[in-house]
Amino acid sequence: MLSRPLLDPQGLPLEKVAIWGDPFHGKIQQASDGSVKLELPNGAQKPYPLPTMPHLTHRLKVPNVAPINRTPEELTADQVQGMEWRAEVVLCGRNFQTYQKELGGWIYCAPDGSRWIVRFNPRLRTASASRFGEMGAPADERSVTIDWPADEGQSTPAISGLYYLGARDVQSVSSDGRQAIVMLHIVEGSPMSSVRELPIGFLRATVTGGISQPFVITLTVEVTRAEQLGSVVFDKGIVTTPQMPDKDATGFGDDKNTLTGRVLGLWFDRTDTLVRCTLDLVDKRMTHFVDNLANESWYEDSYTATLRVRGEAVASIYKSQRRSYIQPANGYSTQTVTDNLDNLYSTSSTSPGARGRSEAEVPTQTPLKPEQMLLQPYNWLTYYHAGNNVVLLSSTISGWGDWEGVAYVRKGAATPAQNPIALAPSVYQGQPPTTAKEQLFGPQPLYYSFNPVTDELAGPSATLVGWA
């Protein structure tokens, strides 16, 4: 809704207008045939343009705009027509769509009361500010000085085999547009490959300026590379003995890597407090290798991932795989593989296979390196940012030609006093993922989008979804 405090009438008789703007809000849903509809509160649908990357959503609340008061009769009439008048709005997508138009930037509310569209391209390090909400006024576009930090917080640790892309897209914007979060990315392989981008740090962009003041975007390091990776503690507990002429090598005990505080995302909540979402990971290997092939030997890898919002645990996934070996006195060596995912689904299969007999073949673990700290969870765990304030946490398990998974979605609380909202896990089945997109979204594309105005979550959806 654009009310009189938002607009300079420039001689237009807006004093006779009680309320004016676009009252049509709801979920933007792409259909399987590619068409896009806006789903209104009364269940009606109307054609609507699809925002670019609609899972990115931001809340705009212009300071000092009075709340909207509607009589019961007006509210009833609004409901019949599928209308809802708001004093705040969703900016949807990479290009900040509102009222069916992509602005190309977010709306900055200057302390002097003026509003501006800030078009900031962190990839090209360019920015401009254009006056917004001035009906009948001439265009007013200003240059913006960008104060970029000399060190983006990426000096250490060194990471091999990955390509640093630097700043990419704006991830979250405060409700008045004066603060924004930019994610720094790194990719596997070459920069032109289609593989996933991995977060490697975060910058905070602070916007200043107004009608009589020059515009400046000052970027400061919010999360360094070292902070983003988290910290690892390695506990060595597996003890091995070498192979002897009459005995096989043995190994008993546990090795464990504990990753704490890996930063997955930052977003502004309803009070414009910056929320941090982190991942803890326990990667454990238990080994029981005896000195006689006729007796069972086994080792088990287990992983426990915990998603935290504001330090509070809001989701957890457990996965394990055990491989046991045995060779009867007059038989063939066999291995039995047993998988377990959160005690919701398990598989077990037996096939020919022999355990290693030398000390070097006894399964053990080593401390995680920086590049493994980025990639290790991806070997079995998937997470991605379903917008600026939703993280999908999922895992998979392999059977005979099938692929099973469990997905959890947790979103940050609307206010610090409110607990994070948890959705029940969903279990899905299909073929193993083959493309980079499937690796991000699961066995089939699963899309989510969060409405920062109403605290509604759309998804999982097989097609793109967003909010207006």
Backbone torsions as a table, in degrees:
resi	resn	phi	psi	omega
1	MET	NA	133.8	175.5
2	LEU	-109.2	103.2	-177.8
3	SER	-97.2	174.4	-176.5
4	ARG	-56.9	-38.3	178.0
5	PRO	-63.2	-20.1	179.5
6	LEU	-81.9	-22.3	-169.5
7	LEU	-122.1	141.8	169.6
8	ASP	-92.0	112.0	-170.7
9	PRO	-65.9	-20.4	178.8
10	GLN	49.9	46.6	176.4
11	GLY	88.6	-5.2	179.9
12	LEU	-79.2	145.7	-173.8
13	PRO	-79.1	55.8	-178.3
14	LEU	-73.0	-11.8	178.2
15	GLU	-66.3	-14.9	178.1
16	LYS	-92.3	-4.4	-178.6
17	VAL	-97.3	120.9	179.7
18	ALA	-74.5	-41.5	179.4
19	ILE	-155.9	141.6	-174.7
20	TRP	-151.2	142.7	177.8
21	GLY	149.8	-158.1	179.3
22	ASP	-110.7	108.5	-175.1
23	PRO	-92.6	12.5	-174.3
24	PHE	-99.3	112.6	-176.6
25	HIS	-132.2	156.6	176.8
26	GLY	155.0	-164.4	-177.9
27	LYS	-84.5	132.5	173.9
28	ILE	-93.2	119.8	-174.6
29	GLN	-126.8	126.3	173.6
30	GLN	-86.3	131.8	179.0
31	ALA	-85.0	169.1	-179.1
32	SER	-64.6	-24.3	178.5
33	ASP	-87.3	3.3	178.0
34	GLY	95.2	-13.1	178.4
35	SER	-71.4	157.1	-175.8
36	VAL	-127.7	134.0	179.6
37	LYS	-130.3	149.3	170.6
38	LEU	-97.6	123.0	-179.5
39	GLU	-92.2	112.9	-175.5
40	LEU	-83.7	162.0	-177.5
41	PRO	-58.9	-27.0	-179.5
42	ASN	-88.3	7.3	178.5
43	GLY	93.0	-12.1	178.2
44	ALA	-72.3	160.3	179.1
45	GLN	-128.9	149.5	176.0
46	LYS	-141.8	147.5	178.7
47	PRO	-58.0	146.0	-175.9
48	TYR	-153.5	142.4	178.3
49	PRO	-73.3	139.9	-178.6
50	LEU	-83.0	123.1	176.8
51	PRO	-66.6	154.4	172.6
52	THR	-72.5	125.4	-177.6
53	MET	51.8	65.0	-172.9
54	PRO	-68.8	-7.4	177.1
55	HIS	-73.0	-12.3	174.9
56	LEU	-86.8	118.3	-177.8
57	THR	-133.0	145.8	-178.4
58	HIS	-139.9	149.4	-178.7
59	ARG	-103.5	127.7	174.8
60	LEU	-108.5	123.2	176.6
61	LYS	-135.8	101.5	-178.3
62	VAL	-68.4	129.5	-179.8
63	PRO	-59.3	144.4	173.0
64	ASN	70.7	13.1	173.2
65	VAL	-84.1	125.7	-176.2
66	ALA	-68.2	148.3	175.8
67	PRO	-65.2	156.5	-178.4
68	ILE	-89.8	128.7	178.2
69	ASN	-112.7	119.3	178.4
70	ARG	-118.8	140.0	176.9
71	THR	-71.7	160.2	177.0
72	PRO	-54.8	-37.8	179.5
73	GLU	-66.6	-39.9	178.5
74	GLU	-67.0	-39.5	178.5
75	LEU	-63.7	-39.0	178.1
76	THR	-64.3	-44.0	178.5
77	ALA	-65.1	-38.0	177.6
78	ASP	-61.5	-44.1	-178.4
79	GLN	-61.4	-41.9	179.6
80	VAL	-60.1	-37.7	-177.5
81	GLN	-90.1	1.8	179.7
82	GLY	73.3	26.8	-176.3
83	MET	-106.0	153.2	174.9
84	GLU	-149.9	119.9	-178.7
85	TRP	-91.7	130.7	-176.5
86	ARG	-131.1	151.6	173.9
87	ALA	-100.0	13.3	175.4
88	GLU	-145.7	165.3	-171.4
89	VAL	-147.5	156.7	174.8
90	VAL	-94.4	130.0	168.2
91	LEU	-99.3	116.4	-168.6
92	CYS	-112.0	132.6	171.6
93	GLY	93.3	172.0	179.9
94	ARG	-58.8	-33.2	-176.9
95	ASN	-101.0	14.7	170.7
96	PHE	57.6	63.7	178.6
97	GLN	-75.3	136.9	169.1
98	THR	-147.8	140.2	-178.4
99	TYR	50.4	46.2	173.3
100	GLN	71.0	9.8	-178.8
101	LYS	-126.2	130.4	175.6
102	GLU	-84.0	118.7	-174.5
103	LEU	-79.5	-22.8	-176.8
104	GLY	81.7	0.7	179.2
105	GLY	-172.5	170.3	-179.9
106	TRP	-90.8	165.6	-178.5
107	ILE	-93.9	121.8	179.2
108	TYR	-102.0	127.2	179.2
109	CYS	-100.8	105.8	-177.0
110	ALA	-72.3	154.0	177.8
111	PRO	-59.7	-23.7	179.9
112	ASP	-82.8	3.7	177.1
113	GLY	95.7	-9.7	178.5
114	SER	-79.2	155.1	178.2
115	ARG	-119.4	143.4	-175.2
116	TRP	-141.5	144.8	170.3
117	ILE	-88.3	116.5	178.7
118	VAL	-96.4	112.7	178.2
119	ARG	-102.1	103.8	-174.7
120	PHE	-118.9	118.9	177.7
121	ASN	-108.3	97.0	-177.2
122	PRO	-66.6	-21.6	178.8
123	ARG	-69.2	-44.6	-178.3
124	LEU	-93.3	-7.9	-178.4
125	ARG	58.9	46.9	176.7
126	THR	-124.4	155.1	179.4
127	ALA	-158.9	152.3	173.8
128	SER	-147.6	162.9	177.2
129	ALA	-130.8	126.5	-179.5
130	SER	-120.1	134.0	-178.6
131	ARG	-60.6	138.7	-175.6
132	PHE	-130.6	141.3	173.4
133	GLY	83.8	21.4	179.0
134	GLU	-111.2	95.1	-176.5
135	MET	-70.5	126.4	177.0
136	GLY	82.0	-4.1	-178.9
137	ALA	-85.8	151.7	177.4
138	PRO	-66.6	157.9	179.4
139	ALA	-61.3	142.8	-179.8
140	ASP	-138.9	101.3	180.0
141	GLU	-117.3	133.0	-176.6
142	ARG	-117.6	151.3	171.0
143	SER	-77.9	154.7	-178.5
144	VAL	-126.4	128.2	174.4
145	THR	-84.5	131.6	178.9
146	ILE	-107.7	119.6	177.7
147	ASP	-98.1	96.5	-173.8
148	TRP	-94.4	137.4	179.3
149	PRO	-67.5	141.0	179.8
150	ALA	-61.6	-38.4	177.1
151	ASP	-117.1	117.6	-178.4
152	GLU	-77.4	15.0	-177.2
153	GLY	79.3	22.0	-173.7
154	GLN	-113.1	14.5	-174.1
155	SER	-71.6	-26.5	-177.3
156	THR	-152.8	147.7	0.4
157	PRO	-85.5	161.2	175.2
158	ALA	-70.5	142.8	-179.3
159	ILE	-127.7	125.1	-178.4
160	SER	-97.0	149.8	174.9
161	GLY	80.6	3.4	179.8
162	LEU	-126.0	153.0	-176.0
163	TYR	-112.6	124.0	-177.2
164	TYR	-83.3	122.2	179.9
165	LEU	-97.2	-21.1	-178.7
166	GLY	80.5	-153.4	-175.8
167	ALA	-69.1	138.6	-179.3
168	ARG	-122.5	-86.8	-174.6
169	ASP	-114.0	156.3	172.2
170	VAL	-72.1	126.6	-174.6
171	GLN	-96.3	-34.2	-177.7
172	SER	-155.3	146.8	-178.6
173	VAL	-132.2	137.0	175.9
174	SER	-67.5	161.2	-172.3
175	SER	-65.0	-24.7	177.6
176	ASP	-97.2	1.5	176.5
177	GLY	75.0	8.5	-176.2
178	ARG	-87.6	-12.6	178.7
179	GLN	-133.1	146.4	175.5
180	ALA	-146.5	155.2	177.8
181	ILE	-114.8	130.8	178.5
182	VAL	-115.9	131.9	178.7
183	MET	-94.2	138.5	172.9
184	LEU	-95.5	141.0	-171.5
185	HIS	-122.3	156.2	171.7
186	ILE	-138.3	150.0	-178.5
187	VAL	-128.9	154.8	170.1
188	GLU	-78.3	143.2	176.9
189	GLY	77.1	-148.6	-176.8
190	SER	-85.6	160.4	-179.6
191	PRO	-67.8	-15.0	-179.5
192	MET	-96.2	-0.9	-178.9
193	SER	-74.3	163.9	-177.0
194	SER	-93.8	10.0	-177.5
195	VAL	-75.1	168.1	-171.3
196	ARG	-66.4	152.8	171.7
197	GLU	-91.7	139.6	-179.0
198	LEU	-115.2	134.9	178.3
199	PRO	-68.9	136.6	-177.9
200	ILE	-129.8	1.8	179.1
201	GLY	166.3	170.2	-178.9
202	PHE	-139.5	142.5	174.7
203	LEU	-115.9	149.3	172.4
204	ARG	-105.9	128.3	177.2
205	ALA	-104.8	123.4	178.5
206	THR	-111.4	124.3	-177.5
207	VAL	-101.0	133.0	173.2
208	THR	-132.6	159.5	179.2
209	GLY	129.1	172.4	-179.7
210	GLY	-179.1	-158.5	-174.8
211	ILE	-58.8	-43.9	-176.8
212	SER	-110.5	8.4	-179.0
213	GLN	-121.6	142.2	178.4
214	PRO	-67.6	151.6	-178.5
215	PHE	-91.0	134.2	178.8
216	VAL	-138.4	135.1	168.2
217	ILE	-109.6	116.0	-179.5
218	THR	-104.3	120.1	179.9
219	LEU	-102.3	131.1	176.7
220	THR	-126.8	154.9	-179.3
221	VAL	-77.1	119.2	177.7
222	GLU	-92.7	-42.6	178.4
223	VAL	-136.7	120.5	178.9
224	THR	-77.6	169.8	176.7
225	ARG	-59.3	-45.6	-178.8
226	ALA	-63.0	-40.8	178.4
227	GLU	-67.0	-40.0	-177.4
228	GLN	-64.5	-38.2	-178.8
229	LEU	-68.6	-24.9	-175.9
230	GLY	83.7	-174.5	-178.7
231	SER	-118.0	147.5	-177.9
232	VAL	-122.4	134.0	171.9
233	VAL	-118.3	127.6	-179.7
234	PHE	-108.5	126.5	177.2
235	ASP	-111.1	118.4	-179.3
236	LYS	-95.8	118.7	-179.0
237	GLY	-132.3	-11.2	-179.3
238	ILE	-81.3	126.2	178.6
239	VAL	-111.8	128.2	-178.0
240	THR	-115.7	156.3	172.1
241	THR	-127.4	146.8	-175.1
242	PRO	-73.2	163.1	177.1
243	GLN	-71.7	138.0	177.8
244	MET	-116.6	164.3	-179.5
245	PRO	-54.2	-34.4	-177.9
246	ASP	-109.8	6.0	-178.2
247	LYS	-143.1	147.6	172.6
248	ASP	-83.2	160.3	175.6
249	ALA	-61.0	149.3	179.5
250	THR	-121.8	161.3	175.2
251	GLY	-158.6	130.7	-178.8
252	PHE	-140.0	141.5	174.8
253	GLY	124.7	-169.6	-177.1
254	ASP	-126.2	139.2	165.6
255	ASP	-114.0	142.7	-175.2
256	LYS	-147.6	131.0	168.1
257	ASN	-104.6	127.0	177.9
258	THR	-116.6	110.4	178.5
259	LEU	-97.3	127.2	-176.8
260	THR	-127.0	133.0	168.3
261	GLY	78.8	24.5	174.7
262	ARG	-66.5	125.7	-174.1
263	VAL	-84.9	119.7	179.2
264	LEU	-95.6	-33.9	-176.1
265	GLY	-167.2	158.1	174.0
266	LEU	-129.9	141.5	174.4
267	TRP	-153.5	158.1	176.5
268	PHE	-89.1	133.3	177.0
269	ASP	-89.7	-169.2	-174.4
270	ARG	-64.8	-24.9	178.0
271	THR	-93.4	8.2	-177.2
272	ASP	64.9	23.0	170.3
273	THR	-82.9	135.8	-178.7
274	LEU	-78.7	122.8	-177.4
275	VAL	-101.1	137.5	178.7
276	ARG	-112.0	131.1	176.8
277	CYS	-112.0	126.3	-175.2
278	THR	-129.6	164.2	179.5
279	LEU	-123.9	132.3	168.9
280	ASP	-109.8	141.0	-177.2
281	LEU	-138.1	128.0	172.6
282	VAL	-111.0	115.1	-178.0
283	ASP	-112.3	108.5	-169.4
284	LYS	-123.5	139.9	173.8
285	ARG	-124.2	124.3	175.3
286	MET	-109.4	133.4	-176.3
287	THR	-126.9	136.5	176.6
288	HIS	-140.6	82.2	-180.0
289	PHE	-108.0	113.9	-178.6
290	VAL	-92.1	173.0	-171.5
291	ASP	-92.3	8.1	-178.3
292	ASN	-133.6	122.2	-176.9
293	LEU	-63.8	-21.7	-179.7
294	ALA	-72.6	-15.6	176.5
295	ASN	-101.4	149.2	-175.3
296	GLU	-66.6	131.6	169.5
297	SER	-118.3	149.6	-179.0
298	TRP	-155.8	159.3	166.6
299	TYR	-141.8	152.5	-175.9
300	GLU	-134.9	128.6	172.3
301	ASP	-101.7	131.5	177.9
302	SER	-134.6	148.6	-178.1
303	TYR	-134.4	134.6	172.7
304	THR	-126.7	117.5	178.9
305	ALA	-109.1	133.3	179.0
306	THR	-124.4	125.2	177.8
307	LEU	-94.8	130.8	-178.6
308	ARG	-122.8	138.3	173.0
309	VAL	-121.4	122.6	-173.1
310	ARG	56.6	31.1	179.9
311	GLY	84.6	-9.9	-178.1
312	GLU	-91.5	130.4	177.9
313	ALA	-66.8	123.6	-177.9
314	VAL	-121.7	-12.0	178.2
315	ALA	-159.9	151.8	178.6
316	SER	-149.9	142.4	175.6
317	ILE	-129.7	135.8	177.4
318	TYR	-120.6	136.2	177.8
319	LYS	-142.6	141.3	177.4
320	SER	-142.6	155.1	173.7
321	GLN	-141.9	125.3	178.9
322	ARG	-113.8	134.9	174.3
323	ARG	-119.0	118.4	179.1
324	SER	-116.4	145.8	-174.4
325	TYR	-129.4	144.8	175.4
326	ILE	-156.5	144.7	176.5
327	GLN	-131.6	100.1	177.6
328	PRO	-58.5	159.5	-176.2
329	ALA	-56.9	-38.1	-178.6
330	ASN	-121.1	42.6	-178.1
331	GLY	-145.0	-177.9	180.0
332	TYR	-90.7	153.2	175.3
333	SER	-69.5	137.5	177.6
334	THR	-131.0	154.7	172.0
335	GLN	-125.5	140.2	176.4
336	THR	-116.5	125.4	-178.5
337	VAL	-109.7	123.6	179.9
338	THR	-122.6	122.9	179.2
339	ASP	-109.8	145.7	176.8
340	ASN	-139.7	133.6	178.3
341	LEU	-126.3	104.4	175.0
342	ASP	55.8	21.3	-177.3
343	ASN	58.9	19.2	176.1
344	LEU	-99.4	-28.1	-176.4
345	TYR	-152.3	140.4	178.0
346	SER	-146.6	154.9	175.7
347	THR	-135.1	156.0	176.3
348	SER	-148.2	134.3	-179.5
349	SER	-145.1	147.9	179.0
350	THR	-122.6	136.6	-177.3
351	SER	-151.5	166.2	175.8
352	PRO	-60.5	141.0	179.4
353	GLY	169.3	143.2	-177.0
354	ALA	-122.0	149.0	176.4
355	ARG	-76.6	159.7	173.6
356	GLY	-71.0	149.8	-175.0
357	ARG	-111.0	-18.9	179.9
358	SER	-91.5	165.9	-179.4
359	GLU	-62.6	-35.3	-179.7
360	ALA	-66.5	-19.3	-178.4
361	GLU	-95.2	1.3	175.0
362	VAL	-77.1	122.5	-175.4
363	PRO	-64.5	123.3	174.6
364	THR	-136.1	178.7	177.2
365	GLN	-120.9	161.8	173.1
366	THR	-127.5	161.4	178.8
367	PRO	-60.8	143.7	178.3
368	LEU	-68.7	136.1	172.0
369	LYS	-87.8	165.9	-179.0
370	PRO	-54.4	-43.2	180.0
371	GLU	-68.0	-31.8	176.1
372	GLN	-71.1	-30.1	176.8
373	MET	-63.1	-30.1	175.4
374	LEU	-79.4	-43.5	-168.9
375	LEU	-95.4	-24.5	-173.8
376	GLN	-55.2	-47.3	179.3
377	PRO	-62.2	-28.2	-176.6
378	TYR	-72.8	-15.7	178.5
379	ASN	-65.2	-22.0	179.8
380	TRP	-143.4	-14.7	-174.6
381	LEU	-116.7	136.5	176.2
382	THR	-116.1	131.3	165.8
383	TYR	-138.3	150.4	174.0
384	TYR	-153.0	162.7	-176.1
385	HIS	-90.6	107.3	175.9
386	ALA	-87.8	56.8	-177.5
387	GLY	111.1	-171.1	-176.1
388	ASN	-83.1	-5.4	-177.2
389	ASN	-148.5	30.0	174.6
390	VAL	-137.5	134.0	174.9
391	VAL	-124.7	129.4	174.9
392	LEU	-93.9	128.0	177.8
393	LEU	-120.2	120.0	-176.8
394	SER	-145.5	165.3	176.9
395	SER	-147.1	170.5	-175.4
396	THR	-135.0	166.3	176.0
397	ILE	-145.5	140.3	-175.1
398	SER	-105.4	134.6	172.7
399	GLY	-119.8	-155.4	179.4
400	TRP	-79.5	89.8	177.4
401	GLY	80.8	-4.2	179.5
402	ASP	-109.1	168.9	-179.3
403	TRP	-141.8	120.5	-178.4
404	GLU	-115.3	152.6	179.3
405	GLY	-152.0	161.0	173.4
406	VAL	-131.9	134.5	-176.5
407	ALA	-123.7	137.9	174.6
408	TYR	-120.2	142.4	173.6
409	VAL	-124.1	130.1	176.4
410	ARG	-130.2	134.9	177.4
411	LYS	-122.8	153.7	-177.9
412	GLY	-66.9	150.3	-179.7
413	ALA	-66.4	150.2	179.5
414	ALA	-67.2	-34.7	177.9
415	THR	-132.9	154.9	-179.0
416	PRO	-57.6	-29.0	-177.6
417	ALA	-79.6	-13.9	-176.4
418	GLN	-94.2	136.2	-179.9
419	ASN	-68.9	150.7	174.5
420	PRO	-58.4	145.0	-177.7
421	ILE	-91.2	127.3	-177.0
422	ALA	-108.9	137.5	172.7
423	LEU	-103.1	147.0	179.2
424	ALA	-64.3	148.7	178.7
425	PRO	-65.8	148.8	176.4
426	SER	-117.2	138.7	-179.0
427	VAL	-110.3	133.8	-178.9
428	TYR	-136.7	161.5	-175.6
429	GLN	-139.0	147.0	178.7
430	GLY	176.3	-164.0	178.9
431	GLN	-82.8	157.1	179.7
432	PRO	-58.4	145.5	179.1
433	PRO	-67.5	141.9	-177.3
434	THR	-122.4	-28.6	-177.0
435	THR	-102.6	163.4	178.2
436	ALA	-59.9	-37.0	179.9
437	LYS	-64.8	-41.6	179.7
438	GLU	-67.9	-32.5	177.3
439	GLN	-64.3	-30.0	178.5
440	LEU	-81.0	-40.2	-168.2
441	PHE	-108.0	-1.9	178.2
442	GLY	102.5	-166.0	-174.7
443	PRO	-67.4	-20.5	169.1
444	GLN	-141.4	155.9	-178.7
445	PRO	-57.9	127.7	177.4
446	LEU	-122.2	117.0	-175.7
447	TYR	-112.8	144.6	177.6
448	TYR	-134.2	157.3	172.4
449	SER	-154.9	137.8	-176.8
450	PHE	-109.1	136.2	177.3
451	ASN	-95.4	107.6	-176.0
452	PRO	-75.4	-6.3	177.1
453	VAL	-89.9	-43.6	-176.4
454	THR	-104.8	-5.9	-177.2
455	ASP	62.7	29.5	175.1
456	GLU	-93.6	147.7	177.2
457	LEU	-118.3	124.3	175.8
458	ALA	-98.7	133.7	179.4
459	GLY	123.8	168.2	2.7
460	PRO	-72.2	144.3	-178.3
461	SER	-131.9	140.6	177.8
462	ALA	-77.1	-13.1	177.8
463	THR	-125.8	166.9	-176.2
464	LEU	-61.3	145.8	-177.0
465	VAL	-144.6	146.1	179.7
466	GLY	-154.7	-164.4	-176.2
467	TRP	-140.5	148.3	174.1
468	ALA	-126.2	NA	NA
